[in-house]
Amino acid sequence: MQGKRILVTGGAGFIGSNLANELAAENDVVVVDDGYLGTPENLDDAVEYREASVLDGNLPTDVDVVFHLAALSSYAMHEDDPTTGARVNVEGFVNVVEQAKADGCETVVYASTSSIYGSRTEPSPEDMDVTVNTGYEASKMARESYAEYFSNHYDLTAAGMRFFSVYQGYGGAEEHKGEYANVIAQFADDIANGEAPKIYGDGAQTRDFTHVSDIVRGLVLAAEHELDGVYNLGTGEAYDFNTVVDLLNDELGTDVEPEYVENPIPEDVYVHDTCADPSKMREATGWEPQIDFEEGIRRVCQQYK
């Protein structure tokens, strides 16, 4: 993607800043972020930063492409304040797209979630039946419904990207998220500092861990191909938490045992296993994950060596 004016909402956060920095090399990129999970320190000098909420008026939506990544992005954030979660994740999305549409933007790519698939060890395709068990999942499903409405009734495309367990590691934009950072970043930091990583339950739960660089590439391809509808961004492979700890110990040359603790998230809403079926995205754009898990672990651990 070259020579475009691009808006990234939530663009000072983990995924957003990686995307904004990548795009700024050959595009005019403006970021909107309220500073809750992001910080302008994550951004390169070439990126224009606006501290604002997606609920505000007069946003910088005179752009060619909107990447809408702003969200309250976890179960805990929504359960603490469901009204605010719905406002930010649903009303904020509608507000941004309405303003962008009025300014002539025809391409929207937005963040959804793989959590709606529930616990599955088999790869989850986009057309399977999904369920909503949390306010967070409800907000993302509402976002997908509004995106379908925008696509059907306005002259724009809206591609919803269902992310699977995105990771990078501390030392980058993930660090600012603190307790909301991906478990790989948290586990690696604990082990490198000689502290036992806390694992909920017995560590048998699995995730389709997808490196942020692959997520960024998928987002860009979705915009370039003007995709419409929903698409998985995941590797199609899953690893359990015990294996993650073993691989981190191997890479760091340590032998730190995890601490197994009771899961504070209710069993009926905790997603125990995830795995993507990425074939739809692959067929539409040629996207393939380029960072295998072993290489991803090496990158996470590099800063500690």
WOSULCOR-V102541 format. One line per field, one symbol per residue. phi: phi as a letter, one per 20 degrees, with the letter a starting at -180 (. if undefined). psi: psi as a letter, one per 30 degrees, with the letter a starting at -180 (. if undefined). burial: I if it has 24 or more other ideal C-beta (glycine too) atoms within 12 Angstrom, else O. A space follows every 50 residues. Layout:
phi: ???
psi: ???
burial: ???
This chain:
phi: .cmdecddemfeeffgfffffffffcbeddddbenfdcbfffdfffeedc eaefefelffdececddddfaedbgfffffbgffgffffdffffffffff gfenfcccccedbefffmebeegeefeffccddcffffffffffffffff ffdcebdcdedefdkfbbpfndffffflfeffffffffffffemdffedf mdnefccefcfgfffgffffffffelfcndbfcaencccefffgffffff femdbeefdecfffeggfdfeebcaedeffffffcnfcfddfffffffff egfee
psi: kkglkkkjkgfgadeeeeeeeeffegljkkkkkggeglkfffklffkkkj jlkffllhligilekkjjfkljhleeeefeieeeeeeeeeeeeeeeeeee efggkgjkklkalffffajkflkjlfglklljfleeeeeeeeeeeeeeee eeflilkjjkjjkjiklellfaffeffbfglleeeeeeeeefggkkkkkk bggfklkikkkeeeeeeeeeeeeeghlkakkkjlfgkkkleeeeeeeeee efhlikklkklkjfkkeffkjekkkkjgeeeeeefgkkkfjleeeeeeee feff.
burial: IOOIIIIIIIIIIIIIIIIIIIIIOOIIIIIIIIOIIIIIOIIOOOIIII OIIIIOOOIIIOIIIIIIIIIIIIIOIIOOOOOIIIIIIIIIIIIIIIII IOOOIIIIIIIIIIIIIIIIOOIIIIOOOIOOIIIIIIIIIIIIOIIIOI IOOOOIIIIIIIIIIIIIIIOIIIIIIOOIIIIIIIIIIIIIOOOOIIII OOIOIIIIIIIIIIIIIIIIIIIIIIIIIIIIIIIIIIIIIIIIIIIIIO IIOIOIOIOOOOOOOOOOIOIIIIIIIIOIIOOIIOIOIOIOIOOIIOII IOOIO
